[in-house]
Amino acid sequence: MKTAPPLWVLRTAFRTVGSVAPGVAARWAETIFCSPPRHEARPAEEAFLATGRRLTVRSQEQDLAVWAWGQGPVVILAHGWGGRAGRLTALAGGLMQNGFRVVLFDAPAHGASMGRLASLPQFARALRDVGDTLGPVHGLVGHSLGGAAVSLAMRHGLATRRAVLLAPPADVFLFTHAFAEHLRLPPQVRRVMRENLESRLQIRLEELHVPTLARSMTTPALIVHDVDDPDVPYGHGAEIARAWPAAELVTTRGLGHRSILRDPEVVRRTIEFLRAGIDA
């Protein structure tokens, strides 16, 4: 695995190159921003995935790794940035035991799926393609960026009866700004990077504001967010819940950003919420 250059080296490079060739520096920045970290698979998670039916779904000219279990109403689970399908095994196992057909997938450039670059629109398009292939869909569950992808996929036509968002970000533009501040990108580089992203992804960043998407939703949603989340502040989930007309906000404490996926009470509330939609 390659080691990233020290932060001071990156900042110096962007300052130097950005002043004379902002287009080149913007392409560097976009590549770094859209390259997810690759984490090693955990043996227990891989063992769980091996019990499912392995499928391949074509999305955006790339192959997605997909796994499915059980029979019944279809629930698709979407992991977050830098995650992988196996991180959702606690939820998947609970749903399967409660009569759902569970579908997990590795997002583009994550886990066993193809690709080198990823983004929220690519996450959402992958989710739509999985849903179109294995639906009709009863429920969508997304963690972190996967939660934002659920919202965007629904906005662009993926039908579902229930949606569960776990620690979802409200505004990915804030993360692009934080990224630019972290690397101290010159203003011209930031502008060109944004233009490049919007051109490549065929979407404006303003269209990725989840509370704005939420205002037009009629599907019931459960939003779970921890007040001690260090990665996506609690206010993000609360803002989405306020904007989503049929949303219920569940507040947790002490789980942070990742343990929320394995917490028995969160798993129970998710299953209960999705089961309530079967006869609704």
C-alpha positions as CSV (number, residue, x, y, z in Angstrom):
1,M,0.0,0.0,0.0
2,K,1.4,3.4,-1.0
3,T,2.1,5.9,1.7
4,A,0.6,9.4,1.2
5,P,3.1,12.3,1.1
6,P,3.4,14.4,4.3
7,L,0.8,17.2,4.5
8,W,3.4,19.9,4.2
9,V,4.7,18.4,0.9
10,L,1.1,18.4,-0.5
11,R,0.4,21.9,0.6
12,T,3.7,23.2,-0.9
13,A,3.0,21.4,-4.2
14,F,-0.5,22.8,-4.5
15,R,0.7,26.3,-3.6
16,T,3.6,26.1,-6.1
17,V,1.8,24.4,-9.0
18,G,-1.5,26.1,-8.4
19,S,-0.1,29.5,-8.9
20,V,1.2,28.7,-12.4
21,A,-0.9,25.8,-13.6
22,P,-4.2,25.7,-11.7
23,G,-5.8,23.2,-14.1
24,V,-3.0,20.7,-13.3
25,A,-3.3,21.3,-9.6
26,A,-7.1,21.0,-9.8
27,R,-6.8,17.5,-11.4
28,W,-4.5,16.4,-8.7
29,A,-6.9,17.6,-6.0
30,E,-9.9,16.0,-7.6
31,T,-8.0,12.7,-7.8
32,I,-7.1,12.8,-4.2
33,F,-10.6,13.9,-3.1
34,C,-12.3,11.1,-5.1
35,S,-9.9,8.3,-4.1
36,P,-11.4,6.4,-1.2
37,P,-9.2,4.7,1.3
38,R,-9.0,0.9,0.8
39,H,-9.3,-1.0,4.1
40,E,-8.5,-4.6,4.5
41,A,-11.4,-7.1,4.8
42,R,-12.1,-8.5,8.2
43,P,-12.2,-12.3,8.5
44,A,-15.6,-12.4,10.3
45,E,-17.1,-10.1,7.7
46,E,-15.7,-12.1,4.8
47,A,-17.1,-15.3,6.4
48,F,-20.6,-13.7,6.5
49,L,-20.4,-12.6,2.9
50,A,-19.4,-16.1,1.9
51,T,-22.8,-17.3,3.1
52,G,-24.6,-15.1,0.6
53,R,-25.3,-15.5,-3.1
54,R,-22.6,-13.6,-4.9
55,L,-23.8,-11.5,-7.9
56,T,-22.3,-9.0,-10.3
57,V,-24.3,-5.9,-11.2
58,R,-23.1,-3.6,-14.1
59,S,-23.1,0.1,-13.2
60,Q,-21.5,3.0,-14.9
61,E,-19.4,0.7,-17.1
62,Q,-18.0,-1.1,-14.1
63,D,-18.8,-4.3,-12.2
64,L,-20.2,-4.0,-8.7
65,A,-19.7,-6.9,-6.2
66,V,-23.2,-7.7,-4.7
67,W,-24.4,-10.3,-2.2
68,A,-27.9,-11.4,-1.4
69,W,-29.6,-13.6,1.3
70,G,-33.0,-14.9,2.1
71,Q,-36.5,-14.3,0.8
72,G,-39.1,-11.7,1.4
73,P,-39.3,-7.9,1.0
74,V,-36.0,-6.6,-0.4
75,V,-33.8,-4.3,1.7
76,I,-30.6,-2.9,0.2
77,L,-27.9,-1.6,2.5
78,A,-25.3,0.9,1.4
79,H,-22.0,1.5,3.3
80,G,-20.2,4.8,3.7
81,W,-17.0,6.4,2.3
82,G,-14.1,4.0,2.6
83,G,-16.3,1.2,3.9
84,R,-17.4,-2.0,2.3
85,A,-20.4,-4.4,2.4
86,G,-19.0,-6.5,5.2
87,R,-19.2,-3.5,7.6
88,L,-23.0,-3.9,7.6
89,T,-23.2,-7.6,8.7
90,A,-24.9,-6.9,12.0
91,L,-27.8,-5.1,10.3
92,A,-27.9,-7.6,7.5
93,G,-28.0,-10.6,9.8
94,G,-30.8,-9.1,11.9
95,L,-32.9,-8.3,8.8
96,M,-32.4,-11.7,7.3
97,Q,-33.5,-13.4,10.6
98,N,-36.7,-11.2,10.5
99,G,-37.9,-12.3,7.0
100,F,-36.2,-9.8,4.6
101,R,-34.3,-10.5,1.5
102,V,-31.1,-8.6,2.2
103,V,-28.8,-7.2,-0.4
104,L,-25.3,-5.7,0.3
105,F,-22.9,-4.3,-2.3
106,D,-19.5,-2.7,-2.5
107,A,-19.8,0.8,-3.9
108,P,-17.6,1.9,-6.9
109,A,-13.9,1.9,-6.1
110,H,-14.6,0.1,-2.8
111,G,-14.1,-3.5,-1.6
112,A,-14.4,-6.0,-4.4
113,S,-16.0,-3.6,-6.9
114,M,-14.2,-2.1,-9.9
115,G,-13.1,1.5,-10.1
116,R,-10.5,3.9,-8.8
117,L,-12.5,7.0,-8.1
118,A,-15.8,7.5,-6.3
119,S,-18.3,10.2,-5.3
120,L,-21.8,10.6,-3.9
121,P,-23.4,10.7,-7.4
122,Q,-21.6,7.5,-8.2
123,F,-22.7,5.9,-5.0
124,A,-26.3,6.9,-5.7
125,R,-26.2,5.6,-9.3
126,A,-24.7,2.3,-8.1
127,L,-27.5,2.0,-5.6
128,R,-30.1,2.7,-8.3
129,D,-28.6,0.0,-10.6
130,V,-28.6,-2.6,-7.8
131,G,-32.2,-1.7,-7.0
132,D,-33.3,-1.9,-10.6
133,T,-31.7,-5.3,-10.9
134,L,-32.9,-6.9,-7.6
135,G,-36.1,-4.9,-6.8
136,P,-38.8,-4.1,-6.3
137,V,-37.3,-2.5,-3.2
138,H,-39.1,-2.4,0.2
139,G,-36.4,-0.6,2.2
140,L,-33.1,1.2,1.8
141,V,-30.6,1.6,4.6
142,G,-27.5,3.8,4.2
143,H,-24.7,4.6,6.6
144,S,-22.8,8.0,6.4
145,L,-22.3,8.8,2.7
146,G,-24.5,5.8,1.9
147,G,-27.3,7.6,3.7
148,A,-26.9,10.6,1.4
149,A,-26.8,8.2,-1.5
150,V,-30.1,6.7,-0.5
151,S,-31.6,10.2,-0.6
152,L,-30.1,11.1,-4.0
153,A,-31.1,7.7,-5.5
154,M,-34.7,8.2,-4.3
155,R,-34.7,11.7,-5.7
156,H,-33.7,10.3,-9.1
157,G,-36.3,7.6,-9.3
158,L,-35.4,4.6,-7.0
159,A,-38.7,3.6,-5.4
160,T,-38.8,2.3,-1.9
161,R,-41.4,2.1,0.9
162,R,-39.1,2.9,3.7
163,A,-35.7,4.6,4.2
164,V,-33.2,4.4,7.1
165,L,-30.3,6.9,7.3
166,L,-27.6,6.2,9.8
167,A,-25.3,9.1,10.6
168,P,-26.0,10.8,7.2
169,P,-24.2,14.0,6.1
170,A,-26.4,16.9,5.1
171,D,-24.2,18.8,2.8
172,V,-21.2,17.2,1.0
173,F,-20.1,20.7,-0.2
174,L,-18.9,21.2,3.4
175,F,-16.6,18.3,2.9
176,T,-15.2,19.6,-0.3
177,H,-14.6,23.0,1.5
178,A,-12.9,21.2,4.4
179,F,-10.7,19.3,2.0
180,A,-9.7,22.5,0.2
181,E,-8.9,24.2,3.5
182,H,-6.9,21.2,4.7
183,L,-4.7,21.2,1.7
184,R,-4.8,25.0,1.5
185,L,-5.8,25.0,-2.2
186,P,-5.5,28.4,-3.9
187,P,-8.9,29.9,-4.8
188,Q,-8.3,29.3,-8.6
189,V,-7.6,25.7,-8.0
190,R,-10.7,25.3,-5.9
191,R,-12.8,26.9,-8.6
192,V,-11.4,24.7,-11.4
193,M,-11.7,21.5,-9.2
194,R,-15.4,22.3,-8.6
195,E,-16.0,22.9,-12.4
196,N,-14.2,19.6,-13.2
197,L,-16.2,17.6,-10.6
198,E,-19.5,19.0,-11.8
199,S,-18.6,18.4,-15.5
200,R,-17.5,14.8,-14.9
201,L,-20.3,13.9,-12.6
202,Q,-23.0,15.8,-14.6
203,I,-24.5,17.4,-11.5
204,R,-24.1,20.6,-9.6
205,L,-22.9,20.4,-6.0
206,E,-25.9,22.3,-4.9
207,E,-28.1,19.4,-6.1
208,L,-26.4,17.2,-3.5
209,H,-27.8,19.1,-0.5
210,V,-29.7,16.4,1.3
211,P,-32.1,18.6,3.3
212,T,-33.2,20.1,0.0
213,L,-33.7,16.7,-1.4
214,A,-35.6,15.6,1.7
215,R,-38.3,18.3,1.4
216,S,-39.9,16.6,-1.5
217,M,-39.9,13.1,0.0
218,T,-43.1,11.3,0.8
219,T,-41.5,8.0,1.9
220,P,-41.3,7.5,5.7
221,A,-37.7,7.7,7.0
222,L,-35.9,6.8,10.1
223,I,-32.8,8.9,10.8
224,V,-30.4,7.7,13.5
225,H,-27.5,9.9,14.6
226,D,-25.2,9.9,17.6
227,V,-24.5,13.2,19.5
228,D,-20.9,12.1,19.9
229,D,-20.2,11.4,16.2
230,P,-16.8,12.9,15.4
231,D,-17.0,12.4,11.7
232,V,-20.4,13.7,10.7
233,P,-21.8,16.1,13.4
234,Y,-25.2,15.3,14.9
235,G,-26.6,18.5,13.5
236,H,-26.4,17.0,10.0
237,G,-28.9,14.2,10.8
238,A,-31.1,16.6,12.8
239,E,-31.2,19.0,9.8
240,I,-32.3,16.3,7.4
241,A,-34.9,15.0,9.9
242,R,-36.4,18.5,10.1
243,A,-36.6,18.8,6.4
244,W,-38.0,15.3,5.7
245,P,-41.8,15.5,6.1
246,A,-42.3,11.9,7.2
247,A,-39.0,11.4,9.2
248,E,-38.4,10.2,12.7
249,L,-35.1,11.2,14.4
250,V,-33.6,8.8,16.9
251,T,-30.7,10.2,18.9
252,T,-28.0,8.0,20.4
253,R,-25.1,8.7,22.8
254,G,-21.7,7.2,23.0
255,L,-21.8,5.2,19.7
256,G,-19.8,7.6,17.6
257,H,-19.8,7.2,13.8
258,R,-19.2,3.5,13.3
259,S,-20.4,1.6,16.4
260,I,-23.9,2.8,15.5
261,L,-23.8,0.0,12.8
262,R,-23.4,-2.7,15.4
263,D,-25.5,-1.4,18.3
264,P,-28.3,-3.9,19.2
265,E,-30.8,-1.2,19.9
266,V,-30.1,0.6,16.5
267,V,-30.5,-2.8,14.8
268,R,-33.7,-3.4,16.6
269,R,-35.2,0.0,15.7
270,T,-34.2,-0.4,12.1
271,I,-35.9,-3.8,11.8
272,E,-39.0,-2.6,13.6
273,F,-39.3,0.5,11.3
274,L,-38.9,-1.6,8.2
275,R,-41.3,-4.3,9.3
276,A,-43.9,-1.6,10.1
277,G,-43.8,-0.7,6.4
278,I,-44.8,-4.1,5.2
279,D,-48.5,-3.7,5.9
280,A,-48.6,0.1,5.7
